[in-house]
Amino acid sequence: MKKKVFGMIAVMALAGALAVGCGGDDKKETEPATTTEKTTEKAETEKAAE
């Protein structure tokens, strides 16, 4: 009986973690940061070349 209860709790915890971990798509927040880094690197490279 204890094994069944523990097994069900474990399954529910793993299912909850899977739903939370795979639930969102935060690409909009990371794209501007990468663009800014590339622009900054390009500007620094151009300044160094002069």
N, C-alpha and C positions, 0 to 999 in steps of 0.2 A: 504493500500500500504506500509506504513512504517513497519507494522508488518511482512510482507512478506520479505522485504529487511533485516530487523533485524534477522529474522529467518534463512535466507539463509547465512548471515554472521556468525551467531552462529554455524550453521551446518558445514560450511567450517572451522571455527576455531577449533571445536571439532575434525573434521576428520583429520586436520593437526596435532593436538596435539597427537592423537592416532597413527598416522603414525610415528611421531618422537619418541614418548615414547616407542613404541613396535618394533622399527626398528632394533636395534642393539643387538648383543650378545657379551658381553665383559667378558666371562668366562676365557679367556686366561690370562687376566691381574690379576684376583683375585686369581687364583689357586696357583701361586708361593708364594704369600704372606701368604696364609694359610699353605702351606707346610713349609715355613720358620718358622712360628710361632710354628708349631707342633715340628719341629726339635729343635728349641731353648728351648721349654718347656721340651722336653725329655732330652736334655743335662743338663739343670738346675736340673731336677729331679735326674738324675744319679749322678751329683756332690754332691747334698745334701745327697744322700744315702750313699756316701762314708764317 
